[in-house]
Each structure stands twice: as structure tokens, then as C-alpha cells.
Amino acid sequence: MKHLLTCLLFIPILLHAQEWSSNKEAIVASVENHKSKLIDLSDQIWALAELAFEEYESSKLLSDYAEANGLRVTKDIAGMKTAFVAEYGSGKPIIGVLGEFDALPGISQKAKPTKDALNEGQGGHGCGHNLFGAGSLGSVIAIKELMEQGKLKGTVRFYGTPAEEKYFGKLWLAREGYFDDLDVCLDWHPSAQTKADVQSSLALVDFIVEFSGQAAHASADPWNGRSASDGLELYTTGINYFREHIKPTVRIHYHIMNGGDVVNVVPDKSKIWTRVRDTRRNGMLEVYEHVKEIARGAAIMARVDYKVSLVSGLHEVLVNRTGGKAMHDNLMMLGDIKYTEAEQAFAKTIQVSTGKPKLGMDGKIKEFEETLDHPGGGSSDVGDVSWLVPEIRLGVTTAPSLTPWHSWAVVACGGMSIGHKGLVHAAKAIGMTMVDLFENPQLVKDIRAEFDERKGDHQYEAILPEGPPPTPENLAAAKKEAMGEKQ
């Protein structure tokens, strides 16, 4: 079957070589025309650095600019105040573009190449989502302008997707059917390399384990206590012994949220957030089930009660080489990203500051390739979208080579010209690839054929608990309801 798939995919890749056209030139011209505003939007979002489900101003900046440019905007969707869609046109094909705008906690940084917080203890865009949202919207506006002139037909849609870093907002959009009518979807992500992304990702599951015991004086009568923290420690010990007996592709992380309040009280409550990942969701789910058994065993040994609560989970990315090749050809047409001496010096200072070789920026277009074994890296809620609609992915250089991701170093680059250049390059590449999709129905059919072949008979189902997403509004409403029931 794998050999057959390779043969089937090889033919359309040969047939869809890209070339410059007046519409692609118009895309580049549009992005250049909007460049200063897109960069300004990105910089404002960078300075706001709003966290998951709290991106009120960031979401408004993007949705307001979409409206100002003639897109139809629908806000507050799928139970998320900061989620929105903006679209233009009508009929088929319907092409979607994803955009993110949430920051990470605790990594605030000025736009300088040595560690220096902008707002001490606050968030920062250590994954470049300030660039992601603005760049994606720029590509959609460029397509809208061509549609407005009658040069393209169909529907283009921008998805403002919150909380990718913590709660995975796209999962609730997927559960509510927001991607179901798409023909193809595209996204890009800031990176240390520029390439069409045909690598998969890791599936994951997030869950919280709570242990409940009996408080007692830790010295006077500890025999009357049942320590919830004992349960937590036994649980983590079990996980760490289990690590020897899992496949190399598996990752297990945990974060202790509550281990007790004071040293002279046997703690009656403890809480730990756990995450399991693997290359494929089936492998991840197998490990998840055993880790839950470890929690049960820990509770038995500590003579405490326990509770496991699912937070959410992600599918691995279902790659699409046919769409990726179309993106790669457009990247080759655009050419490498060029950097000034000052930008290279900025990058090398960051590399010195983070203990990395002084390699500077790498703006070259990388080869088109797919790693078929363990992809490594992280996880993304784009993976869930990719099981509903063919997904074309792109990585664009916005930080120096070998830079630690999710760190102050990436934040620094996202607020200055290095990040800005990546934003502009991504907007052009995505826009040009969308031109191919709107102009070439056969390309869309070939992309869909590969999607159907790779997906097989898998029926997508979001890995989510019942109920709305855990936004501040929804959590407050649930708390109010619970208080009312107690009264």
C-alpha cells in the first residue's frame, strides 16, 4: 500500500509545477501594500502578549482589520469569546487559512538580543503567534482583493483560533463543525527554517490527577492523616519507573499544581497535570490508559481517593505531500529570505546568549522532504484540523538557527525586523499557493485524493470532555452555577 501511495502521489507532483502569473504578482504586491499595517498589528499583539483564552485585544485587532478590509466577520464562536472567522466570496472551492495569536506565560522580553524582560513575570510570544495571525490574515486579504476584481472565484476564510499553547482552541471549532465544508486548509508557523512542512507531529493527551486524603497534625497525630501528597509522589515515582518500558517515541511530562500548603499539616489535597505524547494517537492512548492505572495504584498505596479529569487531546498531523509540493514550488519562486548585517549580528548575539554556535540567520529554502519515522518535535491542534480537511503547512524562519523555542530569544526576534520578514514571506507564500488552489481544480482533487488515501477509514472524534471550553467566562459561569446548587 505504501508503494502504491508513493506512485499515485508522484504523478500529480510532476503535473503541478508552479510559475509566476499576474495573479501571483498581485498577491506579492498586495502583501507589500499591507506590509506596514500587518507588521503594526503583529507588534501590537507582541506587546499585549495575551495568554490562552484571554486574547481579547489581540483577537479584536485582527478581526477589526479583517472587517476594515471587507471580510465578513463572525465573532464569539464555539463557546470562545476570542475565536472568530472572517471570509469573502461564495461557492466552491472553500479555502481556509489558520491564524493564532496567544502568548506563553512568564517569558516577557524586549526586542533585544540579550535577556531583558519587557514586563517582568508576564507573557511573551515565544512561539511567534503574533506573526502567525497577522501573516495569515495578510494572505487572505490578498486573495480577497483578487476575488473583488473578478480574477478568482470561490470562498476564502480566515480562522482566528485562540489558546493553541494551552487548551487547543481548534478542538472546539472542530467539534462544532467549523472545518467540515473546507476543500483545503493552509497554515504556517514561525521556525528557524523555511520549508514546506510535510512532517507529522506528536499526538498527545492532557489530564489532571487529583488525590484526596485526610488532614492531620504532621507531628502530634500523623497517624490520623492520609497524605494526598504521598499519593502524588507515588504516582510520579510510578511514571518515572514506567519510562524504561515505553517506546522511544513516547514522551511523558507532568506539572505539580498543588502539593500541600504548609509543612506541619498532612495535606489532604494534591493535584498534578500530566501529558502523554506519541507519534500516533493509538500508541499515545495505550500509554495514557496505563498511566491512569498508575494513579489508581498510587491512591491504593497511600490510602487516598483519586480523580482523573481529561483536559483535552490532539491528533498527530496528517501530512499532505501534494499540497506541500505546491507550497514548496511557490517558496522556490519567492526565493530565500535576505538579512542585513545588523540582523545577522542580532541573531549571533542571541546565539551567544543562549550558548549556541554563532551561525546567524538561515533564510534559505530547504529541500522538500518527509520523515516517515518518528517526527520528533511538539504537538499542535492543527493536527486535528488535518484529519478533517487536507492541510498544507509551512514553516518560515523568524528566529536564529538552534534558538531554544518557547524562550525569550524567540520573543525578541518576533518584535523586530527578523520576525517581520518571516511574516511577510509567509503571507506571500500562502497567498500564492491559494492562487494555485483557486485556479486549478485538478490540484484540489489530487490533494483530496491523497488525503482520502492517508486517512483511510479513520473517523475523527475530538479528544475532549463534555461541555464548553475552559474560558474565563465559562469557568465563572460554571462556578456561579455550582454555588447556586450548594445554596
Rosetta blueprint (number, residue, H / E / L):
1 M L
2 K H
3 H H
4 L H
5 L H
6 T H
7 C H
8 L H
9 L H
10 F H
11 I H
12 P H
13 I H
14 L H
15 L H
16 H L
17 A L
18 Q L
19 E L
20 W L
21 S L
22 S H
23 N H
24 K H
25 E H
26 A H
27 I H
28 V H
29 A H
30 S H
31 V H
32 E H
33 N H
34 H H
35 K H
36 S H
37 K H
38 L H
39 I H
40 D H
41 L H
42 S H
43 D H
44 Q H
45 I H
46 W H
47 A H
48 L H
49 A L
50 E L
51 L L
52 A L
53 F L
54 E L
55 E L
56 Y H
57 E H
58 S H
59 S H
60 K H
61 L H
62 L H
63 S H
64 D H
65 Y H
66 A H
67 E H
68 A H
69 N L
70 G L
71 L L
72 R E
73 V E
74 T E
75 K E
76 D E
77 I E
78 A L
79 G L
80 M E
81 K E
82 T E
83 A E
84 F E
85 V E
86 A E
87 E E
88 Y E
89 G E
90 S L
91 G L
92 K L
93 P L
94 I E
95 I E
96 G E
97 V E
98 L E
99 G E
100 E E
101 F L
102 D L
103 A L
104 L E
105 P L
106 G L
107 I L
108 S L
109 Q L
110 K L
111 A L
112 K L
113 P L
114 T L
115 K L
116 D L
117 A L
118 L L
119 N L
120 E L
121 G L
122 Q L
123 G L
124 G E
125 H L
126 G L
127 C L
128 G L
129 H H
130 N H
131 L H
132 F H
133 G H
134 A H
135 G H
136 S H
137 L H
138 G H
139 S H
140 V H
141 I H
142 A H
143 I H
144 K H
145 E H
146 L H
147 M H
148 E H
149 Q L
150 G L
151 K L
152 L L
153 K L
154 G L
155 T E
156 V E
157 R E
158 F E
159 Y E
160 G E
161 T E
162 P L
163 A L
164 E L
165 E L
166 K L
167 Y L
168 F L
169 G L
170 K H
171 L H
172 W H
173 L H
174 A H
175 R H
176 E L
177 G L
178 Y L
179 F L
180 D L
181 D L
182 L L
183 D L
184 V E
185 C E
186 L E
187 D E
188 W E
189 H E
190 P E
191 S E
192 A L
193 Q L
194 T E
195 K E
196 A E
197 D E
198 V L
199 Q L
200 S L
201 S L
202 L L
203 A E
204 L E
205 V E
206 D E
207 F E
208 I E
209 V E
210 E E
211 F E
212 S E
213 G L
214 Q E
215 A L
216 A E
217 H E
218 A L
219 S L
220 A L
221 D L
222 P H
223 W H
224 N H
225 G L
226 R E
227 S L
228 A H
229 S H
230 D H
231 G H
232 L H
233 E H
234 L H
235 Y H
236 T H
237 T H
238 G H
239 I H
240 N H
241 Y H
242 F H
243 R H
244 E H
245 H H
246 I L
247 K L
248 P L
249 T L
250 V L
251 R E
252 I E
253 H E
254 Y E
255 H E
256 I E
257 M E
258 N E
259 G L
260 G L
261 D L
262 V L
263 V L
264 N L
265 V E
266 V E
267 P L
268 D L
269 K E
270 S E
271 K E
272 I E
273 W E
274 T E
275 R E
276 V E
277 R E
278 D E
279 T L
280 R L
281 R H
282 N H
283 G H
284 M H
285 L H
286 E H
287 V H
288 Y H
289 E H
290 H H
291 V H
292 K H
293 E H
294 I H
295 A H
296 R H
297 G H
298 A H
299 A H
300 I H
301 M H
302 A H
303 R L
304 V L
305 D E
306 Y E
307 K E
308 V E
309 S E
310 L E
311 V E
312 S E
313 G E
314 L E
315 H L
316 E L
317 V L
318 L L
319 V L
320 N L
321 R H
322 T H
323 G H
324 G H
325 K H
326 A H
327 M H
328 H H
329 D H
330 N H
331 L H
332 M H
333 M H
334 L H
335 G L
336 D L
337 I L
338 K L
339 Y L
340 T L
341 E H
342 A H
343 E H
344 Q H
345 A H
346 F H
347 A H
348 K H
349 T H
350 I H
351 Q H
352 V H
353 S H
354 T L
355 G L
356 K L
357 P L
358 K L
359 L L
360 G L
361 M L
362 D L
363 G L
364 K L
365 I E
366 K L
367 E L
368 F L
369 E L
370 E L
371 T L
372 L L
373 D L
374 H L
375 P L
376 G L
377 G L
378 G L
379 S L
380 S L
381 D L
382 V H
383 G H
384 D H
385 V H
386 S H
387 W L
388 L L
389 V L
390 P L
391 E E
392 I E
393 R E
394 L E
395 G E
396 V E
397 T E
398 T L
399 A L
400 P L
401 S L
402 L L
403 T L
404 P L
405 W L
406 H L
407 S L
408 W H
409 A H
410 V H
411 V H
412 A H
413 C H
414 G H
415 G L
416 M L
417 S H
418 I H
419 G H
420 H H
421 K H
422 G H
423 L H
424 V H
425 H H
426 A H
427 A H
428 K H
429 A H
430 I H
431 G H
432 M H
433 T H
434 M H
435 V H
436 D H
437 L H
438 F H
439 E H
440 N L
441 P H
442 Q H
443 L H
444 V H
445 K H
446 D H
447 I H
448 R H
449 A H
450 E H
451 F H
452 D H
453 E H
454 R H
455 K H
456 G L
457 D L
458 H L
459 Q L
460 Y L
461 E L
462 A L
463 I E
464 L L
465 P L
466 E L
467 G L
468 P L
469 P L
470 P L
471 T L
472 P H
473 E H
474 N H
475 L H
476 A H
477 A H
478 A H
479 K H
480 K H
481 E H
482 A H
483 M H
484 G H
485 E H
486 K H
487 Q L
